[in-house]
Amino acid sequence: MAASFVDKARITVHAGKGGDGAVAFHREKYVAAGGPDGGDGGRGGSIVFVADDNMSTLMDFRYKRKYVAGNGANGQGKRCCGKDGETLYLRVPRGTVIRDTASGAIMHDMSTGENWTAAKGGRGGWGNMHFATPTRQVPRFAKPGLPGESHDLTLELKLLADVGLVGFPNVGKSTLLSVLSKAHPKIANYHFTTLFPNLGVVYVDEGRSFVMADIPGIIEGASEGAGLGHDFLRHVDRCRLLIHLVDVSGSEGRDPVADYEAINEELRRYNPELARRPQIVAANKCDLLGEGRENLERLRARAEEQGCPFFELSAAAHMGTAELVKECARQLASLPPVASYEADYVPPPPVIESAEELSIQHFDDLWTVEGPWLQRLVATVNFSDYESRMFFDRALRESGVFDRMEQMGVKDGDTVSIYDLMFEYKD
């Protein structure tokens, strides 16, 4: 693979930790009993992906694999809240699919162009100003900030192109792209000249154009990892229309019909839906045929048998290319837009460990409960949803938290504080 093109990367993202709440008391001349005024900690910074149309590779992620957003600042006295952590924006090419590395599930498809938050920053902890009551006028405690989310991600670039050029190496795909568009791919008379996909915009007429992708040559066994093409088959996934380019000149002693069948088989093995994608069969290098047209007619018969439009052309001589462009434009007008991928990632439930890891403290009628697994649990529960609240309650009971509190003397009506969540205890 060329060093200038990277279409897959694995990274780790860590959102920032929320700042801790402050323990402070108002002290001012001539003001008696100012009371607690510790402010809240700031929220941790998030990790946000941004689609950038000026990028065409994931090269930026080749050498840097870990990305960390800023932490929230701690709260201060005089009810001053800490500053929120700085959000980290990661720019990726439009068309990048973001997956969870462990499960392989799709988390987001950046082809929509909308920003996406991959990891949310942790909430800031409450300052002691929140814990003052008529019976608890001097709360000497505050809450720590919650950690931010973290994920191991796999980034996959799937090019956004309307038309994809597929075929064996050295059949003339790069030449055809250079003729139909203003792209300047490397062209040479040897296999695997094209080491990475090239894109070009093909202008049809006023106000009409489409994007064409030259996919590196595919060979037999590509779907199992042979050759260069297997690295780039993913870029054919989004193409609405395929141009199957076949060398009918016999210049390399190959059978064009066998080549045609072999490429279709590789597409089918990689993704059965690809084999059903609309296809135009283009017989290239017709200017080199001379009197021997047997290969051309055999390929025409096979293409027509499968219902594929068939074109004779010579990309190098610009022969038949205008007709091919018109057929592409005609088919694209009725085909659905470039596909985007639906997210299918389901966050794993938090691991509930031994309640012995928890810290349970008692301040008058207030109980604070803190611990590593409880942090993760609170961060993943949607407290506006009834089922989520019931799950949270079951988790606390099954882990023995309430049993420990009852042994320590919790009473009906006492307040329980779990990070930034507060509720009344009921027997």
N, C-alpha and C positions, 0 to 999 in steps of 0.2 A: 504494500500500500504506500502511496506517495506520502511523504512527510507533511505535505501541505494540506492534506485532506484527512480529517478524522470524523467518522460518522457514528462512533460509539464510545461512550466513556462511563466510568463508574466513579461516583463521588459520594462523600458524606457531608451532610448539612446539619448544623447545630444552630438552633435559634438561641437568642440570648436569655439569660436568667433574669427573672424579675428582681428588682431591688428590694431590700429589706425595709420593713417599716421602722420608724424611729420611736424611741422612748425619750420623751422630752416634756418639760413642764414650763408653763408660762411664768416668766420672772420679769416683772416690770415695777418700777418704783411707783408707789401709791396705788398699786393694783393688788388687792389681797386675794389669795386663793385663786390664782389664775387658772389652775387646773392643767390637765394634760393637753399638750398641743403637738404631739409627734405626728409628722406627716407620713403619707404612704410612699412606698417605694415605686419607682417607675417601672413600666412594663418593658420586658426584654424585646429586643429587636427581632423581627421575623426574617425568614428567607423567602424572597419573592422572585419567581422566574418571569422574564420579560421576553416576548417574541421580537426579534430584531430582523427586519427584512434586508439589512445590509450585511448580514452574516450568512455564510454558506457552509460552515464547517464547525465542528466541536473542538477545534484545535486549542481553544483557550483552556479546556479542561484536561488536556493531555498530561500536563506536568503538575498542576495543582489539583489535589484530590479532596481537600478538606476545606469547608467554608463555614465560618462562624460569624454570627451576627453579634452586635453589641449588647452588653448587659445593661439592664436598667439601673439607674443610680439609686442609692439609698435615700429614704425620706429624711427630713430634717425638722428641726424645731420650728415654731411659729406656723405650724400646719402647712409647711412647705413640702410639696410632693417631689419626689426625685424625678429627674429627667428620664424620659423613655429612651431605651437603647436604640441605636441606629439600625434601621432595616437594611439588609444587604440585598441588592438587586443583582441577579445573575442573568445575563443576556445570552439567549440561545437562538439559533436560526428558526424561523417559522417552519413548522412541520416536525419539530422535535417531539418525540413521545417519551414521557417520563414514567419509568416503572419502579416498583419496589423491588430491590435487588433480591431479597430473600424469597419472595413468592413469585416474582416475575409478573405480577398483576399490574395493569395500567392504572396509574394515578391521575395522569392528565395528558392531553394532547394539545400542544401549543399551536396547532394549525389555526385555531380560532382567532389568534391574535390578542386574546385577553390575558392580562397578568394573572398569575396563579401563585398563591401562597403555599409553599411546600412544607414549611415548618413555622408554627406560630410561637411567638415569644411568650415566656412565662409571665403570669400575672404578678404585679408587685404586691408585697406584703402590706398589711394594714398597720398604720401607726397606732400608738396607744390612745389617740384621741377617740378612736372608735369604741373603746372598751370602758369608757367612763359611764357610770350609772349613779343614781342617788346613794346606793349602798357601797359602790366601788368607786370612790372618788380619786384614788391615787393608783391607777393601774401601772405597774412597773414592768410591763411586758408589751411586746409588739410581735407581729407575725413575720416570718421570713418570706422572701419571694419564692415563687415556684420556678422550677427549671423549665427551660424552653424545650420544644419538641426536637427530636433528632431522627434522621432517616438515612439509610443507605440507599442511594438511588442509582439507577442505570439510565443513561440518556441515549436514545436511539434517534438518529436523524433519518427520517423518511422523506425524501425530496417531494416537494409539491410541484408536480408536472402533469400537464394534460395528456401528453403523448410520450410514450417510452419506446426507444429503439432497442430491440433485442435481436440477438443472433450470435453466431459463432465469431471468434476473433477474426479480424482481417477481412470482414465481408463488406466494409465500407460505411459503417455507422457514423464514424467521426467525420468522414468526408461529406456524407449527406447532411449532417448537422451544420457543418461549416457553409454548405451551399444554401441551405434554407434559412439560416439565421446569421447574425453577426458574431456568433461564437467562434473562437479560434482554438479548437482542440488540437492537440498534437496529432499529426498524421504521418505515418511511416509504414513501409511495406514489411512489417513483421508482427507476429502475434503479441497481444497484450501491450500494444502501444498505449492504449487508454488504460490508465491505472486507477482512475477514479471517475465518478460520473461528471458529465459536463451538461450544463443547461444553456439553452438558447431560446430566444423569443422569435417565433415565426410570424411575420406579418402577412395577413391574407389580403385585406384591402382596408379602406378607411374605417377605423373604429373596430376592426376585428383582428385578433391575434391569439396565439396560444403558446404555451411553454412546452418545449420538447427536451427530453432528457436522453443523453447518449449513455447507456449502461455498459460498463466494461464487458468484454466478450464472455459469454457463458459456454461452458463445455460440458460434456457428459460427466455426471457425478457431481455437478456443482451444488445440487441441493444437499449433498452429503459432505460438502466442504472442499471439493476438488477445485483447483484453479483459482482465478481471481474473482470470477463472477459470483461465487457464493457469498462473498462479503457484501455484495451490492444488490442481491436479489430483493432485499427489503425496499429498495428505492423504486421498484416496479409496483409495489403494493398500491400506491395511491393513483397511479396512472389510469386515466379513464379509457384510454385507447392505446393499443400496442401496434407498432409497425414491426413486423417480423421480416427482417432483411436477410435475404439468402443470396449467396454467390452462385449464379448459374453458369459462369464461364468455364468452370472446371479447371481453373488455373492452379488449384492445389490438389487436383485429383480426387475431390470429394464428391459424393452423391448429394445433390441439393435436396432431394426428397427425404433422404435419410437424415440430413442435417435439420430439416424442418421438423420432422417427427421427434428428433432427439431433444431439441430446444423446448418443444411443447411438453414433452415428458418431464423435463427438469422443472418447468413452471408448475406442472401439476403436482409433482412431488413436494415442492416447496410450499405451495398453497393451492389447493384444488380450485379455489375461486379464480385464481389467475388464469388457469387454462380456459375458463369460460368468459374471460374478458374479451370485448370486441377487438378483433384483430384484422389488420390489413397486411396482406402478403406482398412484399415488394421484391421482385427478381432483379438484383443489381448486377452490374457489369455486363449488360446485354450488348454493349458495343464490342465486346471481345468474343461474341459467340461465333461470328462468321456464318458458315453454312449449317453448322451443327446446332439445331434447335430442339433436339430430342429432350434434353434435360429441362428446358424451359417449358415445353408442352406437358411433360410429366408433372412438374410442379404446379402448373396452372390447373391441371385436372384435379390434383389432390386438394388444392386450396378451394376450388369451386365445389368439390365434394363436401367440404366442411363449411361451406357457406361464407367464405372469406373473400372480400374484394381482392382482385389480383391486378398488379401493376408491373409493367416492364419499365425499367429505368436504368440509367447510368448516371450515378451521382457525379462522377468525375467530369462527364461531358454535359451535365445539366440536362439530360434527356429524360423526359417524363416526370420531372420534379414538380412542375406547376400543377399537373393533374393530381398528383399525390397530395399536395397541399390542399387543393379544393375538396378532395374526398375527406381528408381529416377534418376540415372546417365543417363540412356537411354533417358528419357523424357526431362531432362534438356538440353541435347545436341541439341535439336531441338526447344527449347522454346526461346523467345526473352529475352534479358538481363533485369536485375532488372529495373523497371520503375522509371523515375524521373518526377517530377511535373513541368509543365510550369507555369511561373509567369503570373498572371492575375490582378495584382495590377495596378490601374490607379490613379496617384496622384490627389487629389482634387484641383480644381483651387483656387488660393489665394483669400481671401475675400477682396474685394475692399471697403473700408470704406469712410467716409466723407473726402473730400479734406481739410477740416478745420484743420485736424490733422497734415498737412504737414508744414514743415518749408521751406519757399522760400526766398532766400537771393540773393542780387544783388551786384556784384563786377565788376565795369566798364562794359565790354561787356560779362561777365560770370554770369550765373545764376545757383545757386545750389538749388536742390530740395531734401529734405530728409523727412522721416517719417516712422513709424512702418510698415504700410501695404505696402508701396513702397519698403521697404527692402525685404519683403517676395516675392513681385512681381518680382523684379529684380533677386532674387535667383532662381526663377523657370522658367524664360524665356530663351529659347535657341536663342540667337541673331544671330546665323548663319543660322537660318531657317526663310524664308520669312513670313510664316503664323504666326510664333511666334512673329516676329517683328510687324506685323499688329495687332495682339492681344494686344501687349504692347501699341501701339499707340492709339488703341480704348479705352483701359482702362484709359489712361491719359486724353483723351478728355471727356469721359463719366463721369469721376470723377470731372471734372471742373478744373484740374490743369492748362491747357493752358488758360482757361478763366481768372483765377486769375493772371497769368503771364502777359496777355495782359492788364489787368487793372493796373498792376504795371509798365507797360511801356516797355515790351520786344519788341525788334526790329528784323526785318528780318535779318538773318545772325548772330545774337548773339549766343554764345555757351551755351548750357544747360548741366550741369553736374548732373547726378543722380548716386550717389555712384561711381563705377568705370566705368560708362558708360558716354560718352561724344558725343553730336551730335549738329548739326547746326539747329537753329530754322528757320522754313519756315512758312510764313503766309498761 
